[in-house]
Amino acid sequence: MREYCIVTDSTSDLPLEIINELGLIVIPLEFQLEGKVYQHYPDAREYGYHEFYERLRAGNLSTTSQINYTTYEAYFEPILKEGKDILYICFSSGLSGTYNASVLACNDLAERFPGSKVYSVDSRAASAGEGLLVYHAAQKKAQGMDIDTLKDWVTENRDHLCHWFTVDDLNHLKRGGRVTAVSAAVGTALGIKPVLHVDNDGHLIPMQKVRGRRKSLEAMVEQMVLTCTEPDGQTILIGHGDSPEDAAATAALVKEKFPTVARVVLTYIGPVIGAHSGPGTIALFFMGTHK
Protein backbone atom coordinates (compact mmCIF):
# COMPACT_ATOMS: atom_id res chain seq x y z
CA MET A 1 0.00 0.00 0.00
CA ARG A 2 1.36 3.41 -1.00
CA GLU A 3 1.86 5.90 1.78
CA TYR A 4 -0.67 8.72 1.87
CA CYS A 5 -1.30 11.94 3.75
CA ILE A 6 -4.53 13.29 5.21
CA VAL A 7 -4.88 16.98 4.45
CA THR A 8 -7.57 19.34 5.67
CA ASP A 9 -8.09 23.09 5.91
CA SER A 10 -7.99 25.47 8.85
CA THR A 11 -11.78 25.69 9.06
CA SER A 12 -11.57 22.27 10.73
CA ASP A 13 -10.65 24.15 13.94
CA LEU A 14 -8.75 21.27 15.51
CA PRO A 15 -6.44 22.16 18.41
CA LEU A 16 -2.77 22.27 17.48
CA GLU A 17 -1.91 19.40 19.82
CA ILE A 18 -4.35 17.08 18.00
CA ILE A 19 -3.05 18.18 14.59
CA ASN A 20 0.49 17.32 15.69
CA GLU A 21 -0.64 14.12 17.41
CA LEU A 22 -2.28 12.86 14.21
CA GLY A 23 0.33 14.17 11.75
CA LEU A 24 -2.17 16.21 9.74
CA ILE A 25 -1.39 18.77 7.05
CA VAL A 26 -3.58 21.88 7.34
CA ILE A 27 -4.07 24.44 4.57
CA PRO A 28 -4.85 27.96 5.87
CA LEU A 29 -7.78 30.05 4.70
CA GLU A 30 -7.69 33.84 4.59
CA PHE A 31 -9.65 36.41 6.53
CA GLN A 32 -9.66 40.18 6.28
CA LEU A 33 -9.82 42.50 9.26
CA GLU A 34 -9.33 46.27 9.45
CA GLY A 35 -8.08 46.45 5.89
CA LYS A 36 -5.46 43.71 6.23
CA VAL A 37 -5.41 40.11 5.01
CA TYR A 38 -4.33 37.32 7.35
CA GLN A 39 -3.81 33.58 6.99
CA HIS A 40 -5.63 31.47 9.57
CA TYR A 41 -3.11 28.92 10.76
CA PRO A 42 -3.98 26.52 13.61
CA ASP A 43 -1.26 28.06 15.79
CA ALA A 44 -2.76 31.54 15.23
CA ARG A 45 0.67 32.82 14.26
CA GLU A 46 -0.70 35.80 12.32
CA TYR A 47 -3.58 36.82 14.59
CA GLY A 48 -4.49 35.56 18.06
CA TYR A 49 -7.91 34.06 18.67
CA HIS A 50 -8.77 36.22 21.68
CA GLU A 51 -7.53 39.35 19.90
CA PHE A 52 -9.66 38.52 16.86
CA TYR A 53 -12.85 38.23 18.89
CA GLU A 54 -12.02 41.40 20.82
CA ARG A 55 -11.91 43.27 17.50
CA LEU A 56 -15.34 41.84 16.59
CA ARG A 57 -16.70 42.87 19.99
CA ALA A 58 -15.40 46.37 19.30
CA GLY A 59 -17.57 46.52 16.18
CA ASN A 60 -15.08 45.57 13.49
CA LEU A 61 -16.26 43.34 10.65
CA SER A 62 -14.25 40.49 9.17
CA THR A 63 -14.66 38.87 5.77
CA THR A 64 -13.23 35.58 4.52
CA SER A 65 -11.84 34.05 1.32
CA GLN A 66 -11.82 30.50 0.00
CA ILE A 67 -8.70 28.54 -0.88
CA ASN A 68 -7.78 29.00 -4.53
CA TYR A 69 -6.37 26.60 -7.11
CA THR A 70 -2.81 27.93 -6.81
CA THR A 71 -2.72 27.35 -3.06
CA TYR A 72 -3.90 23.76 -3.47
CA GLU A 73 -1.22 23.19 -6.07
CA ALA A 74 1.45 24.62 -3.75
CA TYR A 75 0.45 22.28 -0.91
CA PHE A 76 -0.33 19.13 -2.88
CA GLU A 77 2.50 19.04 -5.42
CA PRO A 78 5.38 18.53 -2.92
CA ILE A 79 3.49 15.61 -1.34
CA LEU A 80 3.02 13.94 -4.72
CA LYS A 81 6.67 14.51 -5.60
CA GLU A 82 7.55 12.48 -2.49
CA GLY A 83 5.57 9.58 -3.98
CA LYS A 84 2.69 9.87 -1.51
CA ASP A 85 -1.03 9.94 -2.24
CA ILE A 86 -3.44 12.55 -0.82
CA LEU A 87 -6.81 12.36 0.89
CA TYR A 88 -8.07 15.90 1.35
CA ILE A 89 -11.10 16.39 3.63
CA CYS A 90 -12.59 19.73 2.69
CA PHE A 91 -14.76 22.45 4.22
CA SER A 92 -18.45 22.07 3.34
CA SER A 93 -19.40 22.89 -0.25
CA GLY A 94 -22.67 24.19 1.21
CA LEU A 95 -20.81 27.05 2.87
CA SER A 96 -17.90 27.80 0.53
CA GLY A 97 -16.60 27.37 -3.01
CA THR A 98 -13.42 25.84 -1.60
CA TYR A 99 -14.41 22.27 -2.50
CA ASN A 100 -14.93 23.08 -6.19
CA ALA A 101 -11.47 24.63 -6.41
CA SER A 102 -9.96 21.59 -4.70
CA VAL A 103 -11.58 19.18 -7.18
CA LEU A 104 -10.10 21.08 -10.13
CA ALA A 105 -6.65 20.99 -8.55
CA CYS A 106 -6.91 17.29 -7.67
CA ASN A 107 -8.01 16.33 -11.18
CA ASP A 108 -5.19 18.30 -12.80
CA LEU A 109 -2.55 16.94 -10.43
CA ALA A 110 -3.75 13.36 -10.94
CA GLU A 111 -3.07 13.82 -14.66
CA ARG A 112 0.36 15.33 -14.03
CA PHE A 113 1.33 12.56 -11.62
CA PRO A 114 0.14 9.32 -13.26
CA GLY A 115 -0.43 6.51 -10.81
CA SER A 116 -0.99 8.90 -7.91
CA LYS A 117 -4.25 9.18 -6.02
CA VAL A 118 -5.37 12.71 -5.20
CA TYR A 119 -8.82 12.69 -3.62
CA SER A 120 -10.93 15.56 -2.33
CA VAL A 121 -13.91 14.65 -0.16
CA ASP A 122 -16.58 17.21 0.68
CA SER A 123 -16.98 16.94 4.45
CA ARG A 124 -20.34 18.74 4.32
CA ALA A 125 -19.17 19.93 7.70
CA ALA A 126 -17.81 23.06 9.32
CA SER A 127 -15.52 24.06 12.15
CA ALA A 128 -14.68 21.25 14.56
CA GLY A 129 -17.43 19.17 12.93
CA GLU A 130 -15.12 18.93 9.95
CA GLY A 131 -12.33 18.48 12.48
CA LEU A 132 -14.05 15.54 14.16
CA LEU A 133 -14.47 13.81 10.80
CA VAL A 134 -10.76 14.37 10.12
CA TYR A 135 -9.93 13.09 13.62
CA HIS A 136 -11.78 9.82 13.02
CA ALA A 137 -10.26 9.47 9.55
CA ALA A 138 -6.75 9.89 10.95
CA GLN A 139 -7.44 7.19 13.52
CA LYS A 140 -8.63 4.83 10.76
CA LYS A 141 -5.46 5.56 8.81
CA ALA A 142 -3.33 4.81 11.87
CA GLN A 143 -5.13 1.47 12.17
CA GLY A 144 -4.01 0.58 8.64
CA MET A 145 -6.99 1.55 6.48
CA ASP A 146 -6.00 2.17 2.84
CA ILE A 147 -6.80 5.44 1.10
CA ASP A 148 -9.67 4.16 -1.07
CA THR A 149 -11.44 2.47 1.82
CA LEU A 150 -10.96 5.56 3.97
CA LYS A 151 -12.31 7.86 1.26
CA ASP A 152 -15.45 5.70 1.17
CA TRP A 153 -15.66 5.68 4.98
CA VAL A 154 -15.54 9.48 5.15
CA THR A 155 -18.21 9.79 2.45
CA GLU A 156 -20.47 7.26 4.18
CA ASN A 157 -20.06 8.71 7.69
CA ARG A 158 -20.17 12.46 7.06
CA ASP A 159 -23.97 12.41 7.41
CA HIS A 160 -23.59 11.00 10.91
CA LEU A 161 -21.42 13.92 12.03
CA CYS A 162 -23.72 16.08 14.15
CA HIS A 163 -23.17 19.84 14.53
CA TRP A 164 -25.18 21.95 16.95
CA PHE A 165 -24.48 25.65 17.41
CA THR A 166 -25.84 28.47 19.49
CA VAL A 167 -24.83 32.11 19.14
CA ASP A 168 -24.70 34.88 21.70
CA ASP A 169 -25.02 37.81 19.29
CA LEU A 170 -27.84 37.71 16.74
CA ASN A 171 -26.33 40.60 14.80
CA HIS A 172 -23.70 38.32 13.30
CA LEU A 173 -26.43 36.00 11.98
CA LYS A 174 -28.23 39.08 10.65
CA ARG A 175 -25.14 40.17 8.70
CA GLY A 176 -24.87 36.68 7.23
CA GLY A 177 -28.53 36.67 6.19
CA ARG A 178 -29.48 33.90 8.65
CA VAL A 179 -32.01 36.11 10.48
CA THR A 180 -33.78 39.34 9.52
CA ALA A 181 -32.97 42.69 11.09
CA VAL A 182 -36.35 42.68 12.84
CA SER A 183 -35.82 39.16 14.21
CA ALA A 184 -32.36 40.12 15.45
CA ALA A 185 -33.67 43.22 17.23
CA VAL A 186 -36.63 41.44 18.82
CA GLY A 187 -34.58 38.38 19.72
CA THR A 188 -31.89 40.48 21.37
CA ALA A 189 -34.49 42.39 23.41
CA LEU A 190 -36.11 39.15 24.60
CA GLY A 191 -32.87 37.26 25.24
CA ILE A 192 -33.63 34.74 22.49
CA LYS A 193 -30.78 32.36 21.67
CA PRO A 194 -31.17 30.38 18.44
CA VAL A 195 -29.96 26.80 18.17
CA LEU A 196 -28.73 25.84 14.70
CA HIS A 197 -27.33 22.77 13.01
CA VAL A 198 -25.55 21.80 9.78
CA ASP A 199 -27.78 19.66 7.55
CA ASN A 200 -26.92 16.80 5.18
CA ASP A 201 -26.01 19.23 2.40
CA GLY A 202 -23.64 21.15 4.66
CA HIS A 203 -25.86 24.21 5.10
CA LEU A 204 -26.33 26.02 8.41
CA ILE A 205 -30.01 25.80 9.40
CA PRO A 206 -31.81 27.46 12.38
CA MET A 207 -33.72 24.76 14.29
CA GLN A 208 -34.90 26.10 17.62
CA LYS A 209 -35.24 29.30 19.68
CA VAL A 210 -34.85 29.35 23.45
CA ARG A 211 -34.63 32.10 26.05
CA GLY A 212 -31.37 32.46 27.89
CA ARG A 213 -27.83 31.24 27.46
CA ARG A 214 -28.06 28.25 29.80
CA LYS A 215 -31.18 26.99 28.03
CA SER A 216 -29.42 27.13 24.66
CA LEU A 217 -26.51 25.04 25.96
CA GLU A 218 -28.93 22.52 27.45
CA ALA A 219 -30.86 22.37 24.15
CA MET A 220 -27.72 21.34 22.27
CA VAL A 221 -26.89 18.62 24.76
CA GLU A 222 -30.49 17.39 24.57
CA GLN A 223 -30.01 16.92 20.81
CA MET A 224 -27.01 14.77 21.65
CA VAL A 225 -29.16 12.71 24.02
CA LEU A 226 -31.66 12.16 21.19
CA THR A 227 -29.24 11.20 18.41
CA CYS A 228 -25.80 10.24 19.75
CA THR A 229 -24.70 6.73 18.77
CA GLU A 230 -22.38 4.58 20.88
CA PRO A 231 -21.34 7.32 23.31
CA ASP A 232 -19.09 4.91 25.21
CA GLY A 233 -15.56 5.74 24.18
CA GLN A 234 -16.58 8.56 21.82
CA THR A 235 -14.53 11.73 21.44
CA ILE A 236 -16.66 14.88 21.62
CA LEU A 237 -15.52 18.30 20.38
CA ILE A 238 -16.85 21.60 21.71
CA GLY A 239 -15.98 24.79 19.85
CA HIS A 240 -16.24 28.28 21.28
CA GLY A 241 -15.96 31.86 20.05
CA ASP A 242 -13.75 33.09 22.90
CA SER A 243 -16.18 31.79 25.55
CA PRO A 244 -14.14 29.19 27.46
CA GLU A 245 -16.42 29.29 30.52
CA ASP A 246 -19.54 28.46 28.50
CA ALA A 247 -17.61 25.77 26.62
CA ALA A 248 -16.59 24.25 29.96
CA ALA A 249 -20.22 24.43 31.15
CA THR A 250 -21.30 22.58 28.00
CA ALA A 251 -18.62 19.96 28.59
CA ALA A 252 -19.93 19.47 32.13
CA LEU A 253 -23.46 18.94 30.78
CA VAL A 254 -22.15 16.37 28.28
CA LYS A 255 -20.24 14.47 30.97
CA GLU A 256 -23.29 14.51 33.22
CA LYS A 257 -25.44 12.90 30.51
CA PHE A 258 -22.67 10.72 29.06
CA PRO A 259 -20.19 9.81 31.80
CA THR A 260 -18.51 7.14 29.64
CA VAL A 261 -17.36 9.35 26.75
CA ALA A 262 -13.63 8.92 26.23
CA ARG A 263 -12.65 12.50 25.66
CA VAL A 264 -14.23 15.95 25.54
CA VAL A 265 -12.00 18.43 23.73
CA LEU A 266 -12.52 22.20 23.87
CA THR A 267 -11.25 24.24 20.94
CA TYR A 268 -11.47 27.76 19.57
CA ILE A 269 -13.72 28.47 16.62
CA GLY A 270 -11.20 30.09 14.31
CA PRO A 271 -11.48 33.45 12.54
CA VAL A 272 -12.81 32.07 9.24
CA ILE A 273 -15.88 30.56 10.91
CA GLY A 274 -15.95 33.11 13.73
CA ALA A 275 -16.20 36.00 11.28
CA HIS A 276 -19.71 34.75 10.50
CA SER A 277 -20.81 33.25 13.82
CA GLY A 278 -19.41 35.95 16.09
CA PRO A 279 -18.11 36.07 19.66
CA GLY A 280 -19.79 33.82 22.18
CA THR A 281 -20.72 31.05 19.76
CA ILE A 282 -20.75 27.57 21.31
CA ALA A 283 -20.80 24.46 19.12
CA LEU A 284 -21.18 20.78 19.99
CA PHE A 285 -19.92 18.02 17.67
CA PHE A 286 -20.48 14.27 17.97
CA MET A 287 -21.31 11.16 15.94
CA GLY A 288 -25.01 10.34 15.77
CA THR A 289 -27.81 8.61 13.93
CA HIS A 290 -28.28 11.60 11.63
CA LYS A 291 -27.41 15.27 11.43
Summary of the structure (lengths in Angstrom):
residues: 291
radius of gyration: 18.6
end to end distance: 33.4
largest distance: 60.3
contacts: 1015
relative contact order: 0.16
helix: 44%
strand: 26%
